[in-house]
Amino acid sequence: MRKALSDRTIKALKPASKPYIRSDAIVPKLGLRVMPSGHKTFVLVSRFPGSRNPVPRALGAYGALTLADARAKAREWLEVIATGKDPAREEERQRNENARRQANTFAAVVEDYIRLEAIGSDPAKPKQRKGREVARDLRRTFFPLWGSRPITELTPSDVLSVIEAVRDRGSDAMLAAHGISVSKSRRRKRGPAPAQARNLFGYLRTLFTWAIERQAYGLKTSPCDHLRKSRIIGDKKSGDRILTDDELFAFGRAAKRLPYPYGSAYQLLLFSGLRLNEVADAVWSEFDMPGKLWTIPAARMKAKNAKARPHVVPLTTDMIIVLQTLPHFAQGDHLFSTTLGVKSVWISDKIKKDLDGRMLRTLRALARTRGFDPNKVKLDRWVNHDLRRTLRSRLSMLRVHPDVAEALLAHVKPGIKGVYDRYELLDERRAALELLATHLKSILTPLPDGKVIQLQKLNT
């Protein structure tokens, strides 16, 4: 008759000349096997999948495994056997799964994403237009919080709490709330940062989708699923700020006085109408100086659904003048660099504030010469993209054909027109850029006694 095992009973069991098993009355099929050496092991005697007859299988040695743990493990194994699975193989599968989950931490997956998708094999030519920015923000913002966590354990609640905190306070304040200090060199002004939150959410959503598609990290669903950016952060507001003539004058003066590489990058931005990163990340191999052409590869151009195309910029006289002032580095090919051309420059908020400060001083000096109180002059907030909107508006003012103006800004033609009409309008764009440059110079270098330069309107 079976009796319930107890620690007292187990300790009292003596070895025999042959192994024997003492069964437990509490958990069916659980027993304790006693070897001639005196070694005692908990076993489960059952018909395991793949075997015709009941056989004992070790659960663990007595001492390393308590009686209570042995009973719990035996019950778990019996439940697995009832499903037709081998419990030992299931345990091995679970161990491998746990090991994989621990290896596939958020940081490890992000580094794979940066190496394979965002940056690629050549750091000097990132696969994504904003690859370096994506890599920087993912590492800075999320590594301190989630770096060591398995990516499969991240939840929508994790994403929501971070994005909302960035939206309300900015990333630095969000990290500080978690007890994470931020170096003084990279601190940003604290306060609501909806644009930053919007960017970070977009980076996360793309990352998780990529990880699922790779099928290499055990991730089946994205924690960004069912989270709507517009509901969390609000709809993105289209800007309407354009710079006045005085502000353009102040911008041109400030850009000339900013040190390399920032001032020259802003000057080229003014005369080209390009996006900031398209200028800042430029490399000399993109330029055909004899042909006066600058071809920006598709990988550096902004577009949706992999529809980016190379963009050819006709080089005007003023652009060439800026380019001729730039150094050529033996170590790297970048035009605007603080690392001898190895990496492109990052035009930070600190540089933009310096530019704004110089512009404000110029605006106040203008007010003083006109007899106004300079202390009442303010520079309304503007972002780099507002310069692009300003130039597009000036092109309309100069009666440049909309197709030419849109082509200058590298906007893809809409609908079926964009599919079939591949005419580059290079001659028309060159003429429009020269006309724009003449207009800008009439603002940047006004003639004495209020005289103005008469412009010929371009009809194309």
C-alpha positions in Angstrom: 0.0 0.0 0.0 1.4 3.4 -1.0 2.2 5.9 1.6 2.7 9.6 1.4 6.4 10.5 1.2 7.8 12.8 3.8 11.3 14.1 4.6 11.5 11.8 7.6 10.5 8.8 5.5 12.9 9.7 2.7 15.8 10.1 5.1 15.1 6.8 6.7 15.2 4.9 3.4 18.3 2.7 3.2 20.1 1.6 0.1 19.8 -2.0 -1.2 21.8 -4.2 -3.5 19.6 -3.1 -6.4 17.9 0.3 -7.1 14.3 0.5 -5.9 11.5 3.1 -6.1 9.3 4.2 -3.2 6.0 5.6 -4.6 4.2 8.7 -3.3 0.5 8.5 -2.4 -0.1 12.2 -2.8 0.9 12.6 -6.5 0.3 9.6 -8.7 3.3 8.2 -10.5 5.8 10.3 -8.4 8.4 8.2 -6.6 11.8 8.4 -5.0 14.5 6.1 -6.5 17.2 4.9 -4.1 20.5 3.7 -5.6 22.9 1.2 -4.0 25.2 4.1 -3.5 22.6 5.8 -1.3 21.9 8.5 -3.9 18.2 9.5 -3.9 16.4 10.9 -6.9 12.8 12.0 -7.5 11.3 10.2 -10.6 8.1 10.2 -12.5 7.0 6.8 -13.7 4.8 7.3 -16.7 4.2 6.4 -20.4 6.0 9.3 -22.1 5.3 10.2 -25.7 7.1 7.8 -27.9 7.4 5.0 -25.4 5.1 1.9 -25.2 5.6 1.2 -21.5 5.8 3.3 -18.3 9.4 4.2 -17.6 11.0 6.3 -14.7 12.4 9.7 -15.6 14.4 11.7 -13.2 12.9 15.0 -11.9 15.9 16.0 -9.8 18.1 14.8 -6.9 16.7 14.9 -3.4 18.3 17.8 -1.6 18.7 19.9 -4.8 14.9 19.4 -5.2 12.6 19.6 -2.2 9.6 17.2 -1.8 7.2 20.1 -2.4 9.0 21.1 -5.6 9.1 17.5 -6.8 5.4 17.2 -6.4 4.8 20.5 -8.2 7.1 19.5 -11.1 5.5 16.0 -11.3 2.1 17.6 -11.6 3.4 19.9 -14.4 4.9 17.0 -16.3 1.7 15.0 -16.1 -0.2 18.0 -17.5 2.2 18.2 -20.4 2.1 14.4 -21.0 -1.7 14.7 -21.2 -1.3 17.1 -24.2 0.8 14.5 -26.0 4.1 16.4 -25.5 7.3 15.3 -24.0 7.9 17.4 -20.8 11.7 17.1 -21.1 11.7 18.5 -24.6 9.2 21.2 -23.6 11.5 22.2 -20.8 14.5 22.4 -23.2 12.4 24.4 -25.7 11.4 26.8 -22.9 15.0 27.1 -21.8 16.1 27.9 -25.3 13.2 30.4 -25.6 14.2 32.1 -22.4 17.8 32.3 -23.5 16.8 33.8 -26.9 14.6 36.3 -25.1 17.4 37.4 -22.9 19.8 37.6 -25.8 17.3 39.6 -27.9 17.3 42.6 -25.6 15.9 45.9 -26.9 19.5 47.2 -27.2 20.7 44.2 -29.2 17.8 44.5 -31.6 18.2 48.2 -32.0 21.9 47.7 -32.8 21.0 45.2 -35.5 18.4 47.6 -36.9 20.9 50.4 -37.0 23.6 48.2 -38.6 21.3 46.6 -41.2 18.6 49.1 -41.9 19.2 52.6 -40.6 22.9 53.1 -41.3 24.0 50.1 -43.4 27.5 48.9 -44.2 28.9 52.4 -44.9 28.4 54.9 -42.0 29.4 57.7 -44.4 26.4 56.9 -46.6 23.4 55.9 -44.3 20.7 53.8 -45.9 18.0 56.0 -44.3 18.1 59.8 -44.9 17.8 60.4 -41.2 19.7 57.2 -40.2 22.2 58.9 -37.9 19.4 60.9 -36.2 17.4 57.7 -35.7 20.4 55.9 -34.3 21.2 58.7 -31.9 17.6 59.1 -30.6 17.0 55.4 -30.1 20.2 55.0 -28.1 19.9 58.2 -26.1 16.2 58.0 -25.2 15.4 54.3 -24.9 18.6 52.4 -24.0 18.7 53.8 -20.4 15.1 52.6 -19.9 14.8 49.4 -21.9 18.3 48.5 -23.1 18.6 45.3 -21.0 14.9 44.2 -21.4 13.9 41.5 -23.8 12.2 43.2 -26.7 9.3 40.7 -26.4 8.5 42.0 -22.9 7.8 45.6 -24.0 4.2 46.5 -23.8 1.9 49.2 -25.2 1.9 50.7 -21.7 5.7 51.0 -21.8 5.6 52.9 -25.1 2.7 55.1 -24.1 4.2 56.2 -20.8 7.5 57.3 -22.5 5.9 59.0 -25.5 3.4 60.9 -23.3 6.2 62.0 -20.9 8.3 63.3 -23.8 5.3 65.0 -25.2 4.7 66.9 -21.9 8.2 67.5 -20.7 10.8 66.5 -23.3 13.1 63.5 -23.3 15.7 64.9 -20.8 13.0 65.6 -18.1 11.4 62.2 -18.9 14.8 60.4 -18.2 15.4 62.5 -15.1 12.0 61.4 -13.8 13.3 57.8 -14.0 16.5 58.8 -12.1 18.7 58.9 -15.3 21.0 61.8 -15.5 21.8 63.4 -18.9 25.2 64.9 -19.6 25.4 68.6 -19.7 26.6 68.7 -23.3 23.4 67.1 -24.6 20.7 68.7 -22.4 17.8 70.2 -24.1 15.4 72.9 -22.9 12.7 71.2 -20.8 9.1 71.6 -21.7 6.5 70.2 -24.0 8.1 68.5 -27.0 5.3 67.2 -29.2 7.5 67.1 -32.3 10.2 65.1 -30.5 7.5 62.7 -29.2 6.1 62.3 -32.7 9.5 61.5 -34.1 10.4 59.0 -31.4 7.0 57.2 -31.8 7.6 56.9 -35.5 11.1 55.5 -35.0 9.8 52.9 -32.5 6.9 51.8 -34.8 9.3 51.3 -37.7 11.8 49.4 -35.5 9.2 47.0 -34.1 7.7 46.3 -37.6 11.2 45.6 -38.9 11.9 43.2 -36.0 8.7 41.3 -36.6 9.4 41.0 -40.3 12.9 39.6 -39.5 11.4 36.7 -37.6 14.6 36.4 -35.6 13.8 37.9 -32.3 10.6 36.1 -31.2 8.5 39.3 -31.5 5.1 38.5 -32.9 3.2 41.7 -32.3 4.3 45.3 -32.0 3.7 47.2 -28.8 2.9 50.2 -31.0 -0.1 48.4 -32.4 -3.5 50.1 -31.6 -1.6 53.2 -30.5 -2.6 56.2 -32.6 0.0 58.9 -32.9 -2.6 61.6 -33.5 -4.6 60.6 -30.4 -1.5 60.5 -28.2 0.3 63.5 -29.4 -2.3 65.4 -31.5 -2.4 66.2 -35.2 0.7 67.6 -36.7 0.2 71.3 -37.4 1.4 72.6 -40.7 3.6 75.6 -40.3 2.8 79.0 -41.9 5.8 81.0 -40.9 7.8 82.8 -43.6 10.7 85.2 -43.1 10.3 88.9 -43.9 12.8 90.9 -45.9 14.5 92.2 -42.8 14.7 88.7 -41.3 16.2 87.3 -44.6 18.8 90.2 -44.4 19.5 89.3 -40.8 19.7 85.6 -41.7 22.2 86.2 -44.5 24.3 88.4 -42.3 24.3 85.9 -39.4 25.1 83.0 -41.7 28.2 84.8 -43.1 29.4 85.4 -39.6 28.8 82.0 -38.2 32.1 79.9 -38.2 32.6 77.0 -40.5 31.0 74.6 -41.0 27.7 76.0 -39.8 27.6 79.4 -41.6 28.6 78.0 -45.0 25.9 75.2 -44.6 23.3 77.8 -43.9 24.4 80.0 -46.9 24.1 77.0 -49.2 20.7 76.2 -47.7 19.6 79.8 -48.5 20.5 79.6 -52.2 19.4 76.0 -52.8 16.1 75.8 -51.1 17.0 72.2 -49.9 16.2 70.6 -46.6 18.8 71.0 -43.9 20.1 67.4 -43.8 20.3 67.3 -47.6 22.8 70.2 -47.3 24.6 69.2 -44.1 25.2 65.6 -45.2 26.6 66.5 -48.7 29.8 64.8 -49.9 32.2 66.0 -52.6 31.6 62.9 -54.8 28.0 64.2 -55.4 29.3 67.3 -57.2 30.1 67.8 -60.9 31.8 71.1 -60.8 32.6 71.4 -64.5 29.0 70.6 -65.3 27.7 72.8 -62.5 25.5 70.0 -61.1 24.9 68.5 -57.7 23.3 65.1 -57.7 21.9 64.0 -54.3 21.4 60.2 -54.2 17.9 58.8 -53.6 19.1 57.4 -50.2 19.4 61.0 -48.9 16.2 62.3 -50.3 12.9 62.4 -48.4 10.1 60.3 -49.8 7.4 57.8 -48.7 7.1 54.1 -49.6 10.6 53.8 -51.0 9.8 56.3 -53.8 12.7 58.5 -53.3 14.6 59.6 -56.4 18.0 61.2 -56.9 17.7 65.0 -57.0 19.8 67.1 -59.3 20.5 70.7 -58.2 21.8 73.1 -60.9 24.7 75.0 -59.2 24.3 78.7 -59.5 27.0 81.3 -59.2 26.3 82.0 -55.5 26.3 78.3 -54.6 29.7 77.9 -56.4 31.1 80.8 -54.5 30.1 79.1 -51.2 31.5 75.8 -52.3 34.8 77.4 -53.3 35.3 78.5 -49.7 35.0 75.0 -48.3 38.0 72.8 -47.3 38.8 69.5 -48.9 39.8 66.9 -46.3 42.2 64.0 -46.9 40.5 61.9 -44.2 36.9 62.2 -45.5 34.6 63.4 -48.2 32.0 65.5 -46.3 31.7 69.2 -47.1 30.5 70.3 -43.7 32.4 68.4 -40.9 34.0 68.9 -37.6 35.9 65.5 -37.9 38.1 66.3 -40.9 35.4 65.1 -43.4 34.9 61.7 -41.8 31.4 62.5 -40.6 28.9 65.2 -41.5 28.2 68.0 -39.1 25.2 67.9 -36.8 23.6 71.3 -36.7 22.2 71.3 -33.1 19.7 73.4 -31.3 22.7 75.3 -29.8 23.9 76.4 -33.3 20.3 77.4 -34.2 20.1 79.5 -31.0 23.4 81.2 -31.9 22.1 82.0 -35.4 18.9 83.4 -33.9 20.9 85.6 -31.5 22.9 87.0 -34.3 19.8 87.7 -36.3 18.1 89.5 -33.4 21.1 91.7 -32.9 21.0 92.6 -36.6 17.3 93.3 -36.5 17.8 95.6 -33.5 20.6 97.4 -35.2 18.3 98.0 -38.2 15.6 99.4 -35.9 18.1 101.8 -34.3 19.2 103.2 -37.7 15.6 103.7 -38.6 14.9 105.6 -35.4 12.9 102.9 -33.6 13.4 101.5 -30.1 15.6 98.4 -30.6 14.5 96.9 -27.3 11.0 96.4 -28.7 12.3 94.3 -31.6 11.6 90.6 -31.2 12.5 87.7 -33.5 9.4 85.4 -33.6 10.2 81.7 -33.3 11.1 80.0 -36.6 12.5 76.6 -37.6 14.9 75.7 -40.4 12.1 74.4 -42.6 10.4 77.9 -42.5 13.3 79.1 -44.7 12.3 76.5 -47.3 8.7 77.8 -47.1 9.9 81.3 -47.5 11.9 80.5 -50.6 9.0 78.7 -52.2 6.7 81.7 -51.5 9.3 84.0 -53.1 9.4 81.8 -56.2 5.6 82.3 -56.6 6.1 86.0 -56.1 8.6 86.0 -58.9 6.1 84.2 -61.1 8.1 81.0 -61.5 6.0 78.3 -62.9 4.6 76.0 -60.1 6.1 72.9 -61.7 9.5 74.5 -61.7 9.2 75.7 -58.2 8.1 72.3 -56.9 10.9 70.6 -58.8 13.4 73.0 -57.1 12.2 71.8 -53.7 12.4 68.1 -54.8 8.6 67.7 -54.4 7.4 64.6 -56.3 4.8 65.4 -59.0 1.4 64.2 -57.8 -0.6 61.3 -59.3 -0.2 59.9 -62.7 1.9 62.9 -63.7 4.6 61.8 -61.3 4.6 58.4 -62.9 4.9 59.3 -66.5 6.4 62.8 -66.6 10.1 62.4 -65.9 11.4 65.6 -67.5 13.8 67.1 -65.1 13.3 70.8 -66.0 17.1 71.4 -65.4 17.4 74.5 -67.6 14.2 76.0 -66.1 15.3 75.3 -62.6 18.7 76.8 -63.2 17.1 80.0 -64.5 14.7 80.1 -61.6 17.5 79.6 -59.0 19.5 82.4 -60.6 16.4 84.6 -60.5 15.9 83.7 -56.9 19.5 84.5 -56.1 19.2 87.9 -57.7 16.1 88.6 -55.6 17.8 87.4 -52.4 20.9 89.5 -53.1 18.7 92.6 -53.5 17.6 91.9 -49.9 21.0 90.8 -48.5 22.9 93.7 -50.0 20.5 96.6 -50.4 21.6 99.5 -52.6 22.0 102.9 -50.9 19.3 105.6 -50.9 16.6 103.0 -51.0 17.2 101.9 -54.6 16.1 98.5 -55.6 17.2 96.0 -58.2 14.6 95.6 -60.9 14.0 91.9 -61.6 13.0 90.3 -64.8 10.1 87.9 -64.3 10.6 84.4 -65.3 7.8 82.8 -67.3 8.3 79.1 -67.8 
